[in-house]
């Protein structure tokens, strides 16, 4: 967020928490993009804040978290003093979560795979109207095929990304029997190393597809510890994920830091994954 908007978002988190009787003397921004994550102290609550236009996405994430907590999934939980709801404060939507201290920088591959297996098992026990992963691909295609949305994307790279996204989505999504509910983006940044074990966060990406789509977001060393996964399907999903990542970096409104580097790096990663 821009500095002025960031300040307003932090204030929305403060007002929401204090309105619930939670003590807030300090606020530490932990993540800043189109939405922010801010730790509120001394109540030690994590507030997620985004534009009010994202209210439905926030509500979806809250519902995913609520259902998964009921079946014992390894996920970050909502703050019990705030309830399973989304608050609106002016131009912002706010949800409140438990804050977890990290106990280490890296989760071993075996533990990562075990957390993902348990998460997938839990997801099979809840009922959600979740989009298919191919809807995410359709959104990426709309970016790379529209010069107004991606004005700096060169023609050759535009053709490469469009062909890759369409081709991989068709081949990966052809076997509907493999589909189940997924996290959607269980990469290392969305898996916390806590005293309670590994916990998945950022649950608004929940979608349907093969488990290999999720596994492809994890470090490659995790593959060997996830039984029953199709290695070729994981490879294709990894290429698709990098193609989607690249598509988002070429959006006119993308605000990712060091975007120029990641535009080039994303395309390189797609080609490397396709080469297998």
C-alpha positions as CSV (number, residue, x, y, z in Angstrom):
1,X,0.0,0.0,0.0
2,X,1.0,3.6,-0.4
3,X,2.2,5.3,2.8
4,X,-1.0,7.3,3.4
5,X,-3.2,4.3,2.7
6,X,-1.0,2.1,4.9
7,X,-1.5,4.4,7.8
8,X,-5.2,4.4,7.3
9,X,-5.2,0.6,7.2
10,X,-3.3,0.3,10.4
11,X,-5.7,2.7,12.1
12,X,-8.6,0.6,10.9
13,X,-7.0,-2.4,12.6
14,X,-6.5,-0.4,15.8
15,X,-10.1,0.8,15.9
16,X,-11.5,-2.6,15.2
17,X,-9.4,-4.3,18.0
18,X,-10.0,-1.5,20.6
19,X,-13.7,-1.6,19.8
20,X,-13.7,-5.3,21.0
21,X,-12.0,-4.4,24.2
22,X,-8.5,-5.6,23.1
23,X,-5.6,-3.5,24.2
24,X,-3.6,-1.8,21.5
25,X,-0.6,0.3,22.3
26,X,1.5,-0.6,19.3
27,X,1.1,-1.9,15.8
28,X,3.8,-3.7,13.8
29,X,3.3,-4.2,10.0
30,X,4.5,-7.7,9.1
31,X,3.4,-7.8,5.5
32,X,2.5,-5.1,3.0
33,X,1.0,-5.5,-0.4
34,X,-2.5,-4.9,-1.7
35,X,-3.5,-6.0,1.9
36,X,-1.5,-5.9,5.1
37,X,-0.9,-8.1,8.1
38,X,-0.3,-6.1,11.3
39,X,0.5,-7.4,14.8
40,X,-1.3,-5.6,17.5
41,X,0.2,-5.3,20.9
42,X,-0.2,-6.0,23.8
43,X,-3.3,-8.0,22.9
44,X,-1.1,-9.9,20.5
45,X,-3.6,-10.2,17.7
46,X,-2.8,-10.4,14.0
47,X,-5.1,-8.1,11.9
48,X,-5.4,-8.6,8.2
49,X,-6.6,-5.4,6.4
50,X,-7.5,-4.8,2.8
51,X,-9.7,-2.5,0.7
52,X,-13.4,-2.9,1.4
53,X,-13.8,-4.2,-2.1
54,X,-12.1,-7.4,-0.9
55,X,-14.7,-7.9,1.8
56,X,-16.1,-11.1,0.0
57,X,-12.6,-12.5,-0.2
58,X,-12.1,-11.8,3.5
59,X,-15.4,-13.5,4.3
60,X,-14.5,-16.5,2.3
61,X,-11.2,-16.9,4.1
62,X,-12.9,-16.6,7.5
63,X,-15.4,-19.3,6.5
64,X,-12.6,-21.6,5.3
65,X,-10.7,-21.1,8.6
66,X,-13.8,-21.6,10.7
67,X,-14.7,-24.9,9.0
68,X,-11.1,-26.2,9.0
69,X,-10.6,-25.4,12.7
70,X,-13.7,-27.6,13.4
71,X,-12.0,-30.7,11.8
72,X,-8.6,-30.1,13.3
73,X,-6.7,-28.9,10.2
74,X,-3.2,-27.6,10.7
75,X,-4.2,-23.9,10.1
76,X,-3.8,-20.6,11.8
77,X,-7.0,-19.9,13.7
78,X,-9.2,-16.9,14.0
79,X,-8.9,-14.7,17.2
80,X,-11.6,-16.2,19.5
81,X,-12.2,-12.8,21.1
82,X,-13.2,-11.4,17.7
83,X,-15.5,-14.1,16.4
84,X,-15.6,-15.6,12.9
85,X,-16.5,-12.4,11.0
86,X,-15.2,-9.6,8.9
87,X,-15.3,-6.0,10.2
88,X,-15.7,-2.9,8.0
89,X,-14.0,0.3,9.0
90,X,-14.3,3.0,6.5
91,X,-12.6,2.0,3.3
92,X,-11.2,-1.2,4.8
93,X,-12.2,-4.8,5.6
94,X,-10.6,-6.3,8.7
95,X,-10.3,-9.8,10.0
96,X,-8.6,-10.7,13.3
97,X,-6.4,-13.8,13.9
98,X,-4.3,-15.5,16.5
99,X,-0.6,-14.5,16.3
100,X,1.9,-17.3,16.3
101,X,5.6,-16.9,17.1
102,X,8.0,-18.6,14.8
103,X,10.2,-21.3,16.3
104,X,12.6,-21.6,13.3
105,X,13.3,-20.4,9.8
106,X,12.8,-23.6,7.9
107,X,10.4,-26.6,8.1
108,X,12.0,-30.0,7.2
109,X,10.6,-31.5,4.0
110,X,9.1,-34.5,5.9
111,X,7.2,-32.3,8.3
112,X,6.1,-30.0,5.4
113,X,4.7,-33.0,3.5
114,X,3.0,-34.4,6.7
115,X,1.3,-31.0,7.3
116,X,0.1,-30.9,3.7
117,X,-1.2,-34.5,3.9
118,X,-3.1,-33.7,7.1
119,X,-4.4,-30.4,5.5
120,X,-5.7,-32.2,2.4
121,X,-7.3,-34.9,4.6
122,X,-9.1,-32.2,6.6
123,X,-10.3,-30.4,3.5
124,X,-12.0,-33.7,2.4
125,X,-14.2,-33.3,5.5
126,X,-15.6,-29.8,4.9
127,X,-18.1,-28.5,2.4
128,X,-17.3,-25.3,0.5
129,X,-18.4,-23.8,-2.8
130,X,-14.8,-23.3,-4.0
131,X,-13.7,-22.3,-7.5
132,X,-11.7,-24.7,-9.7
133,X,-8.1,-23.8,-10.1
134,X,-8.7,-23.3,-13.8
135,X,-10.7,-20.1,-12.9
136,X,-7.4,-18.7,-11.6
137,X,-5.8,-19.6,-14.9
138,X,-8.6,-17.9,-16.8
139,X,-7.9,-14.7,-14.8
140,X,-4.2,-15.0,-15.7
141,X,-5.1,-15.4,-19.4
142,X,-7.2,-12.3,-19.3
143,X,-4.1,-10.4,-18.1
144,X,-1.6,-11.7,-20.6
145,X,-3.9,-11.6,-23.6
146,X,-5.0,-8.0,-23.0
147,X,-2.3,-5.3,-23.8
148,X,-4.2,-2.8,-21.8
149,X,-3.9,-4.9,-18.6
150,X,-0.2,-5.9,-19.4
151,X,1.1,-3.1,-21.5
152,X,4.8,-3.8,-21.0
153,X,4.6,-7.5,-21.9
154,X,6.4,-8.2,-25.2
155,X,4.6,-10.0,-28.0
156,X,6.8,-13.1,-27.9
157,X,6.5,-13.4,-24.1
158,X,2.8,-12.7,-24.3
159,X,2.3,-15.6,-26.7
160,X,4.5,-17.9,-24.6
161,X,2.7,-17.2,-21.4
162,X,-0.8,-17.5,-23.0
163,X,0.0,-20.8,-24.7
164,X,1.6,-22.2,-21.6
165,X,-1.3,-21.2,-19.3
166,X,-4.0,-22.6,-21.7
167,X,-2.1,-25.8,-22.5
168,X,-1.2,-26.7,-19.0
169,X,-4.6,-25.9,-17.6
170,X,-6.2,-28.2,-20.2
171,X,-3.9,-31.1,-19.5
172,X,-3.9,-30.8,-15.7
173,X,-7.6,-30.2,-15.4
174,X,-8.7,-33.0,-17.7
175,X,-9.0,-35.7,-14.9
176,X,-11.8,-34.4,-12.7
177,X,-11.6,-37.7,-10.6
178,X,-8.4,-36.3,-9.0
179,X,-10.0,-33.1,-7.8
180,X,-10.6,-32.2,-4.2
181,X,-10.5,-29.0,-2.1
182,X,-7.0,-27.5,-1.9
183,X,-5.2,-24.8,0.0
184,X,-4.4,-23.2,-3.4
185,X,-1.1,-21.6,-2.5
186,X,0.7,-23.6,0.2
187,X,4.2,-22.2,-0.5
188,X,6.7,-21.7,2.4
189,X,5.5,-18.1,3.0
190,X,2.0,-19.5,3.9
191,X,3.3,-22.2,6.3
192,X,4.2,-21.0,9.8
193,X,6.7,-22.9,11.9
194,X,5.1,-22.7,15.3
195,X,5.3,-24.5,18.7
196,X,2.0,-26.2,17.7
197,X,3.7,-27.5,14.6
198,X,3.5,-26.3,11.0
199,X,0.3,-24.2,10.4
200,X,-1.1,-23.0,7.0
201,X,-2.3,-19.4,6.7
202,X,-3.7,-17.2,3.9
203,X,-6.7,-19.5,3.3
204,X,-8.6,-17.3,0.8
205,X,-6.8,-19.2,-2.0
206,X,-8.8,-22.4,-1.3
207,X,-9.8,-24.0,-4.6
208,X,-10.5,-27.3,-6.3
209,X,-8.0,-29.4,-8.2
210,X,-5.5,-32.3,-7.9
211,X,-3.3,-32.4,-4.8
212,X,-0.3,-32.1,-7.1
213,X,-1.4,-28.5,-7.7
214,X,-0.8,-27.8,-4.0
215,X,2.4,-29.9,-3.8
216,X,3.9,-27.9,-6.7
217,X,3.9,-24.8,-4.5
218,X,6.1,-26.5,-1.9
219,X,9.9,-26.9,-2.2
220,X,10.8,-29.8,-4.5
221,X,12.4,-31.7,-1.6
222,X,8.9,-32.2,-0.2
223,X,7.8,-34.3,-3.2
224,X,9.5,-37.4,-2.0
225,X,7.6,-37.4,1.3
226,X,4.1,-37.0,-0.2
227,X,2.9,-40.6,-1.0
228,X,0.8,-41.2,-4.1
229,X,1.7,-38.0,-6.0
230,X,2.2,-38.2,-9.7
231,X,5.7,-36.8,-10.4
232,X,4.9,-35.7,-14.0
233,X,1.7,-34.0,-12.9
234,X,3.7,-32.2,-10.1
235,X,6.2,-31.0,-12.7
236,X,3.4,-29.6,-15.0
237,X,1.7,-28.0,-12.0
238,X,5.0,-26.3,-11.0
239,X,5.3,-24.9,-14.5
240,X,1.7,-23.7,-14.4
241,X,2.2,-22.0,-11.0
242,X,5.3,-20.1,-12.3
243,X,3.3,-19.1,-15.4
244,X,0.5,-17.7,-13.2
245,X,3.1,-15.9,-11.0
246,X,4.6,-14.4,-14.1
247,X,1.2,-13.3,-15.4
248,X,0.5,-11.4,-12.1
249,X,3.9,-9.6,-12.3
250,X,3.0,-8.1,-15.7
251,X,-0.3,-6.6,-14.5
252,X,-0.3,-2.8,-14.9
253,X,-1.3,-2.4,-11.2
254,X,1.1,-5.0,-9.7
255,X,3.0,-3.7,-6.7
256,X,5.3,-6.5,-5.8
257,X,8.7,-5.2,-4.7
258,X,11.6,-5.7,-7.2
259,X,9.0,-6.4,-9.9
260,X,11.4,-6.1,-12.8
261,X,13.6,-8.9,-11.4
262,X,10.6,-11.2,-10.8
263,X,9.2,-10.6,-14.2
264,X,12.4,-12.0,-15.8
265,X,12.9,-14.7,-13.1
266,X,9.3,-15.9,-13.4
267,X,9.7,-16.5,-17.1
268,X,13.0,-18.4,-16.5
269,X,11.3,-20.6,-13.9
270,X,8.5,-21.5,-16.3
271,X,10.9,-22.6,-19.0
272,X,13.0,-24.5,-16.5
273,X,10.0,-26.4,-15.1
274,X,8.7,-27.2,-18.6
275,X,12.1,-28.6,-19.5
276,X,11.7,-31.0,-16.6
